[in-house]
Amino acid sequence: MTEKRISILNDGGPGSFIKNQENGILLEYGDLPRLPEVIKNLFVNDELRNRLGANARKFAEENFWSWEERIEAEIQAVEELLE
């Protein structure tokens, strides 16, 4: 049996934008019993939590639309459909 990520396979799923220990934490399916340990470590390890959070924010700002950009794109798409 092949190992799978907790959330989804890397094919277009979270593994395509979450880089383990860089901007988040990914566990292999077989590592699920470690989840409480990982969560506890995030509570007590300020440096890790702050680094992951800062890197996640940077990645999001560089790769995802802002709320305003998303709404503008949806309004434009609806206006094009109405024409």
PDB file of N, CA, C and O in Angstrom:
ATOM      1  N   MET A   1       0.846  -1.177   0.000  1.00  0.00           N
ATOM      2  CA  MET A   1       0.000   0.000   0.000  1.00  0.00           C
ATOM      3  C   MET A   1       0.887   1.234   0.000  1.00  0.00           C
ATOM      4  O   MET A   1       1.834   1.315   0.783  1.00  0.00           O
ATOM      5  N   THR A   2       0.592   2.203  -0.873  1.00  0.00           N
ATOM      6  CA  THR A   2       1.406   3.405  -0.938  1.00  0.00           C
ATOM      7  C   THR A   2       1.022   4.364   0.180  1.00  0.00           C
ATOM      8  O   THR A   2      -0.133   4.423   0.602  1.00  0.00           O
ATOM      9  N   GLU A   3       2.015   5.115   0.649  1.00  0.00           N
ATOM     10  CA  GLU A   3       1.782   6.110   1.687  1.00  0.00           C
ATOM     11  C   GLU A   3       1.042   7.300   1.086  1.00  0.00           C
ATOM     12  O   GLU A   3       1.312   7.703  -0.045  1.00  0.00           O
ATOM     13  N   LYS A   4       0.114   7.854   1.846  1.00  0.00           N
ATOM     14  CA  LYS A   4      -0.651   9.014   1.402  1.00  0.00           C
ATOM     15  C   LYS A   4      -0.489  10.130   2.408  1.00  0.00           C
ATOM     16  O   LYS A   4      -0.237   9.880   3.586  1.00  0.00           O
ATOM     17  N   ARG A   5      -0.633  11.360   1.949  1.00  0.00           N
ATOM     18  CA  ARG A   5      -0.629  12.501   2.857  1.00  0.00           C
ATOM     19  C   ARG A   5      -1.931  12.502   3.636  1.00  0.00           C
ATOM     20  O   ARG A   5      -2.924  11.931   3.186  1.00  0.00           O
ATOM     21  N   ILE A   6      -1.937  13.134   4.798  1.00  0.00           N
ATOM     22  CA  ILE A   6      -3.144  13.194   5.620  1.00  0.00           C
ATOM     23  C   ILE A   6      -4.292  13.798   4.834  1.00  0.00           C
ATOM     24  O   ILE A   6      -5.399  13.260   4.837  1.00  0.00           O
ATOM     25  N   SER A   7      -4.040  14.896   4.170  1.00  0.00           N
ATOM     26  CA  SER A   7      -5.124  15.615   3.547  1.00  0.00           C
ATOM     27  C   SER A   7      -5.518  15.009   2.211  1.00  0.00           C
ATOM     28  O   SER A   7      -6.678  14.645   2.017  1.00  0.00           O
ATOM     29  N   ILE A   8      -4.580  14.895   1.296  1.00  0.00           N
ATOM     30  CA  ILE A   8      -4.859  14.411  -0.048  1.00  0.00           C
ATOM     31  C   ILE A   8      -3.514  14.053  -0.677  1.00  0.00           C
ATOM     32  O   ILE A   8      -2.462  14.454  -0.179  1.00  0.00           O
ATOM     33  N   LEU A   9      -3.554  13.323  -1.736  1.00  0.00           N
ATOM     34  CA  LEU A   9      -2.314  13.076  -2.485  1.00  0.00           C
ATOM     35  C   LEU A   9      -1.743  14.396  -2.975  1.00  0.00           C
ATOM     36  O   LEU A   9      -2.467  15.386  -3.077  1.00  0.00           O
ATOM     37  N   ASN A  10      -0.471  14.419  -3.275  1.00  0.00           N
ATOM     38  CA  ASN A  10       0.178  15.648  -3.729  1.00  0.00           C
ATOM     39  C   ASN A  10      -0.322  16.125  -5.085  1.00  0.00           C
ATOM     40  O   ASN A  10       0.013  17.238  -5.492  1.00  0.00           O
ATOM     41  N   ASP A  11      -1.104  15.335  -5.794  1.00  0.00           N
ATOM     42  CA  ASP A  11      -1.593  15.731  -7.114  1.00  0.00           C
ATOM     43  C   ASP A  11      -2.593  16.878  -6.991  1.00  0.00           C
ATOM     44  O   ASP A  11      -3.801  16.656  -6.920  1.00  0.00           O
ATOM     45  N   GLY A  12      -2.081  18.097  -6.966  1.00  0.00           N
ATOM     46  CA  GLY A  12      -2.951  19.254  -6.902  1.00  0.00           C
ATOM     47  C   GLY A  12      -3.539  19.506  -5.531  1.00  0.00           C
ATOM     48  O   GLY A  12      -4.334  20.432  -5.368  1.00  0.00           O
ATOM     49  N   GLY A  13      -3.174  18.709  -4.542  1.00  0.00           N
ATOM     50  CA  GLY A  13      -3.706  18.879  -3.197  1.00  0.00           C
ATOM     51  C   GLY A  13      -2.794  19.732  -2.348  1.00  0.00           C
ATOM     52  O   GLY A  13      -1.896  20.397  -2.865  1.00  0.00           O
ATOM     53  N   PRO A  14      -3.018  19.717  -1.049  1.00  0.00           N
ATOM     54  CA  PRO A  14      -2.221  20.538  -0.148  1.00  0.00           C
ATOM     55  C   PRO A  14      -0.713  20.314  -0.259  1.00  0.00           C
ATOM     56  O   PRO A  14       0.064  21.240  -0.029  1.00  0.00           O
ATOM     57  N   GLY A  15      -0.296  19.115  -0.603  1.00  0.00           N
ATOM     58  CA  GLY A  15       1.129  18.858  -0.751  1.00  0.00           C
ATOM     59  C   GLY A  15       1.775  19.657  -1.864  1.00  0.00           C
ATOM     60  O   GLY A  15       3.000  19.759  -1.925  1.00  0.00           O
ATOM     61  N   SER A  16       0.962  20.227  -2.749  1.00  0.00           N
ATOM     62  CA  SER A  16       1.535  21.046  -3.823  1.00  0.00           C
ATOM     63  C   SER A  16       1.845  22.462  -3.354  1.00  0.00           C
ATOM     64  O   SER A  16       2.576  23.184  -4.032  1.00  0.00           O
ATOM     65  N   PHE A  17       1.307  22.873  -2.209  1.00  0.00           N
ATOM     66  CA  PHE A  17       1.644  24.206  -1.707  1.00  0.00           C
ATOM     67  C   PHE A  17       2.128  24.208  -0.263  1.00  0.00           C
ATOM     68  O   PHE A  17       2.671  25.213   0.197  1.00  0.00           O
ATOM     69  N   ILE A  18       1.947  23.120   0.457  1.00  0.00           N
ATOM     70  CA  ILE A  18       2.498  23.034   1.803  1.00  0.00           C
ATOM     71  C   ILE A  18       3.831  22.305   1.707  1.00  0.00           C
ATOM     72  O   ILE A  18       3.893  21.147   1.292  1.00  0.00           O
ATOM     73  N   LYS A  19       4.885  22.992   2.092  1.00  0.00           N
ATOM     74  CA  LYS A  19       6.226  22.405   2.111  1.00  0.00           C
ATOM     75  C   LYS A  19       6.538  22.032   3.558  1.00  0.00           C
ATOM     76  O   LYS A  19       6.644  22.901   4.423  1.00  0.00           O
ATOM     77  N   ASN A  20       6.683  20.747   3.807  1.00  0.00           N
ATOM     78  CA  ASN A  20       6.851  20.241   5.158  1.00  0.00           C
ATOM     79  C   ASN A  20       7.999  20.932   5.893  1.00  0.00           C
ATOM     80  O   ASN A  20       9.114  21.032   5.381  1.00  0.00           O
ATOM     81  N   GLN A  21       7.702  21.401   7.095  1.00  0.00           N
ATOM     82  CA  GLN A  21       8.638  22.088   7.979  1.00  0.00           C
ATOM     83  C   GLN A  21       9.100  23.437   7.428  1.00  0.00           C
ATOM     84  O   GLN A  21       9.959  24.077   8.034  1.00  0.00           O
ATOM     85  N   GLU A  22       8.559  23.880   6.307  1.00  0.00           N
ATOM     86  CA  GLU A  22       8.895  25.198   5.753  1.00  0.00           C
ATOM     87  C   GLU A  22       7.739  26.169   5.963  1.00  0.00           C
ATOM     88  O   GLU A  22       7.918  27.235   6.553  1.00  0.00           O
ATOM     89  N   ASN A  23       6.554  25.799   5.480  1.00  0.00           N
ATOM     90  CA  ASN A  23       5.392  26.673   5.660  1.00  0.00           C
ATOM     91  C   ASN A  23       4.195  25.899   6.225  1.00  0.00           C
ATOM     92  O   ASN A  23       3.060  26.376   6.187  1.00  0.00           O
ATOM     93  N   GLY A  24       4.461  24.727   6.737  1.00  0.00           N
ATOM     94  CA  GLY A  24       3.424  23.903   7.340  1.00  0.00           C
ATOM     95  C   GLY A  24       4.011  22.550   7.719  1.00  0.00           C
ATOM     96  O   GLY A  24       5.214  22.317   7.602  1.00  0.00           O
ATOM     97  N   ILE A  25       3.147  21.685   8.168  1.00  0.00           N
ATOM     98  CA  ILE A  25       3.583  20.340   8.546  1.00  0.00           C
ATOM     99  C   ILE A  25       2.686  19.326   7.849  1.00  0.00           C
ATOM    100  O   ILE A  25       1.461  19.382   7.954  1.00  0.00           O
ATOM    101  N   LEU A  26       3.312  18.409   7.145  1.00  0.00           N
ATOM    102  CA  LEU A  26       2.602  17.314   6.493  1.00  0.00           C
ATOM    103  C   LEU A  26       3.022  16.010   7.157  1.00  0.00           C
ATOM    104  O   LEU A  26       4.210  15.757   7.357  1.00  0.00           O
ATOM    105  N   LEU A  27       2.062  15.209   7.486  1.00  0.00           N
ATOM    106  CA  LEU A  27       2.350  13.885   8.032  1.00  0.00           C
ATOM    107  C   LEU A  27       1.952  12.831   7.020  1.00  0.00           C
ATOM    108  O   LEU A  27       0.950  12.970   6.318  1.00  0.00           O
ATOM    109  N   GLU A  28       2.745  11.780   6.953  1.00  0.00           N
ATOM    110  CA  GLU A  28       2.358  10.642   6.143  1.00  0.00           C
ATOM    111  C   GLU A  28       1.215   9.932   6.853  1.00  0.00           C
ATOM    112  O   GLU A  28       1.079  10.025   8.073  1.00  0.00           O
ATOM    113  N   TYR A  29       0.395   9.222   6.086  1.00  0.00           N
ATOM    114  CA  TYR A  29      -0.757   8.545   6.659  1.00  0.00           C
ATOM    115  C   TYR A  29      -0.365   7.661   7.840  1.00  0.00           C
ATOM    116  O   TYR A  29      -1.066   7.626   8.852  1.00  0.00           O
ATOM    117  N   GLY A  30       0.724   6.967   7.715  1.00  0.00           N
ATOM    118  CA  GLY A  30       1.176   6.083   8.785  1.00  0.00           C
ATOM    119  C   GLY A  30       1.652   6.816  10.032  1.00  0.00           C
ATOM    120  O   GLY A  30       1.822   6.200  11.085  1.00  0.00           O
ATOM    121  N   ASP A  31       1.869   8.130   9.924  1.00  0.00           N
ATOM    122  CA  ASP A  31       2.332   8.923  11.060  1.00  0.00           C
ATOM    123  C   ASP A  31       1.193   9.576  11.840  1.00  0.00           C
ATOM    124  O   ASP A  31       1.448  10.373  12.742  1.00  0.00           O
ATOM    125  N   LEU A  32      -0.057   9.254  11.510  1.00  0.00           N
ATOM    126  CA  LEU A  32      -1.190   9.869  12.209  1.00  0.00           C
ATOM    127  C   LEU A  32      -1.117   9.746  13.728  1.00  0.00           C
ATOM    128  O   LEU A  32      -1.515  10.685  14.418  1.00  0.00           O
ATOM    129  N   PRO A  33      -0.634   8.648  14.277  1.00  0.00           N
ATOM    130  CA  PRO A  33      -0.541   8.570  15.735  1.00  0.00           C
ATOM    131  C   PRO A  33       0.366   9.651  16.342  1.00  0.00           C
ATOM    132  O   PRO A  33       0.266   9.934  17.536  1.00  0.00           O
ATOM    133  N   ARG A  34       1.243  10.253  15.541  1.00  0.00           N
ATOM    134  CA  ARG A  34       2.125  11.325  16.012  1.00  0.00           C
ATOM    135  C   ARG A  34       1.436  12.687  16.063  1.00  0.00           C
ATOM    136  O   ARG A  34       2.014  13.645  16.576  1.00  0.00           O
ATOM    137  N   LEU A  35       0.218  12.792  15.542  1.00  0.00           N
ATOM    138  CA  LEU A  35      -0.446  14.092  15.448  1.00  0.00           C
ATOM    139  C   LEU A  35      -0.511  14.836  16.783  1.00  0.00           C
ATOM    140  O   LEU A  35      -0.191  16.024  16.809  1.00  0.00           O
ATOM    141  N   PRO A  36      -0.906  14.208  17.889  1.00  0.00           N
ATOM    142  CA  PRO A  36      -0.923  14.955  19.160  1.00  0.00           C
ATOM    143  C   PRO A  36       0.452  15.514  19.533  1.00  0.00           C
ATOM    144  O   PRO A  36       0.553  16.631  20.041  1.00  0.00           O
ATOM    145  N   GLU A  37       1.504  14.739  19.280  1.00  0.00           N
ATOM    146  CA  GLU A  37       2.875  15.199  19.563  1.00  0.00           C
ATOM    147  C   GLU A  37       3.223  16.416  18.709  1.00  0.00           C
ATOM    148  O   GLU A  37       3.827  17.369  19.202  1.00  0.00           O
ATOM    149  N   VAL A  38       2.847  16.387  17.443  1.00  0.00           N
ATOM    150  CA  VAL A  38       3.120  17.502  16.531  1.00  0.00           C
ATOM    151  C   VAL A  38       2.375  18.759  16.987  1.00  0.00           C
ATOM    152  O   VAL A  38       2.950  19.848  17.004  1.00  0.00           O
ATOM    153  N   ILE A  39       1.119  18.618  17.352  1.00  0.00           N
ATOM    154  CA  ILE A  39       0.331  19.762  17.817  1.00  0.00           C
ATOM    155  C   ILE A  39       0.929  20.327  19.105  1.00  0.00           C
ATOM    156  O   ILE A  39       1.042  21.544  19.253  1.00  0.00           O
ATOM    157  N   LYS A  40       1.309  19.455  20.032  1.00  0.00           N
ATOM    158  CA  LYS A  40       1.920  19.915  21.289  1.00  0.00           C
ATOM    159  C   LYS A  40       3.201  20.682  20.999  1.00  0.00           C
ATOM    160  O   LYS A  40       3.450  21.726  21.603  1.00  0.00           O
ATOM    161  N   ASN A  41       4.012  20.177  20.086  1.00  0.00           N
ATOM    162  CA  ASN A  41       5.257  20.847  19.728  1.00  0.00           C
ATOM    163  C   ASN A  41       4.987  22.244  19.170  1.00  0.00           C
ATOM    164  O   ASN A  41       5.742  23.176  19.447  1.00  0.00           O
ATOM    165  N   LEU A  42       3.927  22.395  18.394  1.00  0.00           N
ATOM    166  CA  LEU A  42       3.593  23.719  17.865  1.00  0.00           C
ATOM    167  C   LEU A  42       3.193  24.678  18.987  1.00  0.00           C
ATOM    168  O   LEU A  42       3.496  25.869  18.919  1.00  0.00           O
ATOM    169  N   PHE A  43       2.521  24.172  20.011  1.00  0.00           N
ATOM    170  CA  PHE A  43       2.134  25.014  21.138  1.00  0.00           C
ATOM    171  C   PHE A  43       3.349  25.513  21.916  1.00  0.00           C
ATOM    172  O   PHE A  43       3.373  26.664  22.352  1.00  0.00           O
ATOM    173  N   VAL A  44       4.341  24.673  22.093  1.00  0.00           N
ATOM    174  CA  VAL A  44       5.466  25.031  22.949  1.00  0.00           C
ATOM    175  C   VAL A  44       6.669  25.596  22.201  1.00  0.00           C
ATOM    176  O   VAL A  44       7.537  26.211  22.820  1.00  0.00           O
ATOM    177  N   ASN A  45       6.742  25.405  20.898  1.00  0.00           N
ATOM    178  CA  ASN A  45       7.904  25.843  20.125  1.00  0.00           C
ATOM    179  C   ASN A  45       7.560  27.137  19.374  1.00  0.00           C
ATOM    180  O   ASN A  45       7.103  27.107  18.231  1.00  0.00           O
ATOM    181  N   ASP A  46       7.790  28.259  20.040  1.00  0.00           N
ATOM    182  CA  ASP A  46       7.460  29.560  19.448  1.00  0.00           C
ATOM    183  C   ASP A  46       8.196  29.798  18.137  1.00  0.00           C
ATOM    184  O   ASP A  46       7.613  30.303  17.177  1.00  0.00           O
ATOM    185  N   GLU A  47       9.475  29.436  18.092  1.00  0.00           N
ATOM    186  CA  GLU A  47      10.271  29.679  16.882  1.00  0.00           C
ATOM    187  C   GLU A  47       9.683  28.925  15.688  1.00  0.00           C
ATOM    188  O   GLU A  47       9.516  29.501  14.614  1.00  0.00           O
ATOM    189  N   LEU A  48       9.376  27.662  15.868  1.00  0.00           N
ATOM    190  CA  LEU A  48       8.810  26.860  14.781  1.00  0.00           C
ATOM    191  C   LEU A  48       7.462  27.418  14.350  1.00  0.00           C
ATOM    192  O   LEU A  48       7.217  27.611  13.159  1.00  0.00           O
ATOM    193  N   ARG A  49       6.592  27.674  15.314  1.00  0.00           N
ATOM    194  CA  ARG A  49       5.258  28.189  15.003  1.00  0.00           C
ATOM    195  C   ARG A  49       5.339  29.522  14.264  1.00  0.00           C
ATOM    196  O   ARG A  49       4.637  29.727  13.274  1.00  0.00           O
ATOM    197  N   ASN A  50       6.191  30.425  14.740  1.00  0.00           N
ATOM    198  CA  ASN A  50       6.321  31.736  14.100  1.00  0.00           C
ATOM    199  C   ASN A  50       6.920  31.632  12.702  1.00  0.00           C
ATOM    200  O   ASN A  50       6.491  32.328  11.782  1.00  0.00           O
ATOM    201  N   ARG A  51       7.916  30.754  12.549  1.00  0.00           N
ATOM    202  CA  ARG A  51       8.540  30.575  11.224  1.00  0.00           C
ATOM    203  C   ARG A  51       7.551  29.991  10.232  1.00  0.00           C
ATOM    204  O   ARG A  51       7.430  30.486   9.112  1.00  0.00           O
ATOM    205  N   LEU A  52       6.833  28.931  10.638  1.00  0.00           N
ATOM    206  CA  LEU A  52       5.847  28.324   9.740  1.00  0.00           C
ATOM    207  C   LEU A  52       4.769  29.338   9.373  1.00  0.00           C
ATOM    208  O   LEU A  52       4.369  29.434   8.213  1.00  0.00           O
ATOM    209  N   GLY A  53       4.303  30.090  10.361  1.00  0.00           N
ATOM    210  CA  GLY A  53       3.263  31.085  10.107  1.00  0.00           C
ATOM    211  C   GLY A  53       3.730  32.178   9.157  1.00  0.00           C
ATOM    212  O   GLY A  53       3.010  32.549   8.229  1.00  0.00           O
ATOM    213  N   ALA A  54       4.935  32.695   9.387  1.00  0.00           N
ATOM    214  CA  ALA A  54       5.469  33.755   8.521  1.00  0.00           C
ATOM    215  C   ALA A  54       5.665  33.244   7.090  1.00  0.00           C
ATOM    216  O   ALA A  54       5.338  33.938   6.128  1.00  0.00           O
ATOM    217  N   ASN A  55       6.199  32.034   6.960  1.00  0.00           N
ATOM    218  CA  ASN A  55       6.406  31.466   5.623  1.00  0.00           C
ATOM    219  C   ASN A  55       5.078  31.163   4.930  1.00  0.00           C
ATOM    220  O   ASN A  55       4.958  31.339   3.717  1.00  0.00           O
ATOM    221  N   ALA A  56       4.086  30.710   5.692  1.00  0.00           N
ATOM    222  CA  ALA A  56       2.769  30.440   5.106  1.00  0.00           C
ATOM    223  C   ALA A  56       2.137  31.735   4.612  1.00  0.00           C
ATOM    224  O   ALA A  56       1.562  31.768   3.524  1.00  0.00           O
ATOM    225  N   ARG A  57       2.240  32.801   5.400  1.00  0.00           N
ATOM    226  CA  ARG A  57       1.689  34.102   4.982  1.00  0.00           C
ATOM    227  C   ARG A  57       2.383  34.599   3.714  1.00  0.00           C
ATOM    228  O   ARG A  57       1.730  35.057   2.777  1.00  0.00           O
ATOM    229  N   LYS A  58       3.721  34.501   3.697  1.00  0.00           N
ATOM    230  CA  LYS A  58       4.475  34.945   2.520  1.00  0.00           C
ATOM    231  C   LYS A  58       4.048  34.161   1.286  1.00  0.00           C
ATOM    232  O   LYS A  58       3.826  34.742   0.224  1.00  0.00           O
ATOM    233  N   PHE A  59       3.932  32.835   1.423  1.00  0.00           N
ATOM    234  CA  PHE A  59       3.515  32.009   0.296  1.00  0.00           C
ATOM    235  C   PHE A  59       2.126  32.416  -0.182  1.00  0.00           C
ATOM    236  O   PHE A  59       1.893  32.536  -1.385  1.00  0.00           O
ATOM    237  N   ALA A  60       1.208  32.628   0.750  1.00  0.00           N
ATOM    238  CA  ALA A  60      -0.162  33.007   0.384  1.00  0.00           C
ATOM    239  C   ALA A  60      -0.182  34.353  -0.324  1.00  0.00           C
ATOM    240  O   ALA A  60      -0.869  34.511  -1.334  1.00  0.00           O
ATOM    241  N   GLU A  61       0.553  35.310   0.186  1.00  0.00           N
ATOM    242  CA  GLU A  61       0.580  36.641  -0.439  1.00  0.00           C
ATOM    243  C   GLU A  61       1.157  36.583  -1.844  1.00  0.00           C
ATOM    244  O   GLU A  61       0.735  37.342  -2.716  1.00  0.00           O
ATOM    245  N   GLU A  62       2.102  35.706  -2.074  1.00  0.00           N
ATOM    246  CA  GLU A  62       2.748  35.595  -3.385  1.00  0.00           C
ATOM    247  C   GLU A  62       1.973  34.732  -4.372  1.00  0.00           C
ATOM    248  O   GLU A  62       2.163  34.866  -5.581  1.00  0.00           O
ATOM    249  N   ASN A  63       1.095  33.840  -3.881  1.00  0.00           N
ATOM    250  CA  ASN A  63       0.488  32.851  -4.764  1.00  0.00           C
ATOM    251  C   ASN A  63      -1.030  32.852  -4.832  1.00  0.00           C
ATOM    252  O   ASN A  63      -1.598  32.221  -5.723  1.00  0.00           O
ATOM    253  N   PHE A  64      -1.702  33.541  -3.919  1.00  0.00           N
ATOM    254  CA  PHE A  64      -3.159  33.540  -3.907  1.00  0.00           C
ATOM    255  C   PHE A  64      -3.695  34.948  -4.096  1.00  0.00           C
ATOM    256  O   PHE A  64      -3.052  35.927  -3.718  1.00  0.00           O
ATOM    257  N   TRP A  65      -4.877  35.039  -4.683  1.00  0.00           N
ATOM    258  CA  TRP A  65      -5.536  36.330  -4.833  1.00  0.00           C
ATOM    259  C   TRP A  65      -5.935  36.874  -3.477  1.00  0.00           C
ATOM    260  O   TRP A  65      -6.226  36.119  -2.549  1.00  0.00           O
ATOM    261  N   SER A  66      -5.946  38.193  -3.374  1.00  0.00           N
ATOM    262  CA  SER A  66      -6.529  38.818  -2.189  1.00  0.00           C
ATOM    263  C   SER A  66      -8.053  38.699  -2.320  1.00  0.00           C
ATOM    264  O   SER A  66      -8.569  38.361  -3.385  1.00  0.00           O
ATOM    265  N   TRP A  67      -8.752  38.976  -1.242  1.00  0.00           N
ATOM    266  CA  TRP A  67     -10.217  38.947  -1.273  1.00  0.00           C
ATOM    267  C   TRP A  67     -10.738  39.909  -2.349  1.00  0.00           C
ATOM    268  O   TRP A  67     -11.651  39.569  -3.101  1.00  0.00           O
ATOM    269  N   GLU A  68     -10.162  41.093  -2.415  1.00  0.00           N
ATOM    270  CA  GLU A  68     -10.591  42.094  -3.395  1.00  0.00           C
ATOM    271  C   GLU A  68     -10.355  41.604  -4.824  1.00  0.00           C
ATOM    272  O   GLU A  68     -11.221  41.770  -5.684  1.00  0.00           O
ATOM    273  N   GLU A  69      -9.204  41.010  -5.083  1.00  0.00           N
ATOM    274  CA  GLU A  69      -8.906  40.486  -6.418  1.00  0.00           C
ATOM    275  C   GLU A  69      -9.871  39.366  -6.786  1.00  0.00           C
ATOM    276  O   GLU A  69     -10.329  39.293  -7.927  1.00  0.00           O
ATOM    277  N   ARG A  70     -10.178  38.511  -5.849  1.00  0.00           N
ATOM    278  CA  ARG A  70     -11.097  37.392  -6.106  1.00  0.00           C
ATOM    279  C   ARG A  70     -12.488  37.900  -6.456  1.00  0.00           C
ATOM    280  O   ARG A  70     -13.085  37.446  -7.432  1.00  0.00           O
ATOM    281  N   ILE A  71     -13.010  38.842  -5.668  1.00  0.00           N
ATOM    282  CA  ILE A  71     -14.339  39.390  -5.918  1.00  0.00           C
ATOM    283  C   ILE A  71     -14.373  40.105  -7.267  1.00  0.00           C
ATOM    284  O   ILE A  71     -15.333  39.959  -8.024  1.00  0.00           O
ATOM    285  N   GLU A  72     -13.337  40.870  -7.566  1.00  0.00           N
ATOM    286  CA  GLU A  72     -13.283  41.579  -8.850  1.00  0.00           C
ATOM    287  C   GLU A  72     -13.293  40.592 -10.015  1.00  0.00           C
ATOM    288  O   GLU A  72     -13.982  40.824 -11.008  1.00  0.00           O
ATOM    289  N   ALA A  73     -12.548  39.504  -9.913  1.00  0.00           N
ATOM    290  CA  ALA A  73     -12.526  38.492 -10.973  1.00  0.00           C
ATOM    291  C   ALA A  73     -13.900  37.844 -11.128  1.00  0.00           C
ATOM    292  O   ALA A  73     -14.338  37.586 -12.249  1.00  0.00           O
ATOM    293  N   GLU A  74     -14.582  37.580 -10.018  1.00  0.00           N
ATOM    294  CA  GLU A  74     -15.911  36.969 -10.103  1.00  0.00           C
ATOM    295  C   GLU A  74     -16.926  37.932 -10.705  1.00  0.00           C
ATOM    296  O   GLU A  74     -17.759  37.522 -11.513  1.00  0.00           O
ATOM    297  N   ILE A  75     -16.869  39.202 -10.325  1.00  0.00           N
ATOM    298  CA  ILE A  75     -17.770  40.203 -10.902  1.00  0.00           C
ATOM    299  C   ILE A  75     -17.530  40.294 -12.400  1.00  0.00           C
ATOM    300  O   ILE A  75     -18.478  40.322 -13.185  1.00  0.00           O
ATOM    301  N   GLN A  76     -16.266  40.341 -12.795  1.00  0.00           N
ATOM    302  CA  GLN A  76     -15.942  40.412 -14.225  1.00  0.00           C
ATOM    303  C   GLN A  76     -16.462  39.178 -14.961  1.00  0.00           C
ATOM    304  O   GLN A  76     -17.001  39.311 -16.060  1.00  0.00           O
ATOM    305  N   ALA A  77     -16.319  38.012 -14.402  1.00  0.00           N
ATOM    306  CA  ALA A  77     -16.797  36.787 -15.049  1.00  0.00           C
ATOM    307  C   ALA A  77     -18.312  36.816 -15.214  1.00  0.00           C
ATOM    308  O   ALA A  77     -18.829  36.429 -16.261  1.00  0.00           O
ATOM    309  N   VAL A  78     -19.028  37.274 -14.183  1.00  0.00           N
ATOM    310  CA  VAL A  78     -20.484  37.355 -14.266  1.00  0.00           C
ATOM    311  C   VAL A  78     -20.901  38.394 -15.311  1.00  0.00           C
ATOM    312  O   VAL A  78     -21.834  38.157 -16.078  1.00  0.00           O
ATOM    313  N   GLU A  79     -20.217  39.538 -15.348  1.00  0.00           N
ATOM    314  CA  GLU A  79     -20.535  40.563 -16.360  1.00  0.00           C
ATOM    315  C   GLU A  79     -20.314  40.029 -17.771  1.00  0.00           C
ATOM    316  O   GLU A  79     -21.099  40.325 -18.672  1.00  0.00           O
ATOM    317  N   GLU A  80     -19.256  39.247 -17.973  1.00  0.00           N
ATOM    318  CA  GLU A  80     -18.998  38.664 -19.287  1.00  0.00           C
ATOM    319  C   GLU A  80     -20.091  37.669 -19.663  1.00  0.00           C
ATOM    320  O   GLU A  80     -20.481  37.594 -20.828  1.00  0.00           O
ATOM    321  N   LEU A  81     -20.583  36.914 -18.702  1.00  0.00           N
ATOM    322  CA  LEU A  81     -21.671  35.975 -18.975  1.00  0.00           C
ATOM    323  C   LEU A  81     -22.962  36.690 -19.335  1.00  0.00           C
ATOM    324  O   LEU A  81     -23.747  36.192 -20.142  1.00  0.00           O
ATOM    325  N   LEU A  82     -23.182  37.845 -18.747  1.00  0.00           N
ATOM    326  CA  LEU A  82     -24.398  38.616 -19.005  1.00  0.00           C
ATOM    327  C   LEU A  82     -24.368  39.323 -20.365  1.00  0.00           C
ATOM    328  O   LEU A  82     -25.422  39.668 -20.900  1.00  0.00           O
ATOM    329  N   GLU A  83     -23.210  39.535 -20.913  1.00  0.00           N
ATOM    330  CA  GLU A  83     -23.104  40.239 -22.211  1.00  0.00           C
ATOM    331  C   GLU A  83     -23.518  39.375 -23.368  1.00  0.00           C
ATOM    332  O   GLU A  83     -23.485  39.822 -24.514  1.00  0.00           O
TER     333      GLU A  83
END
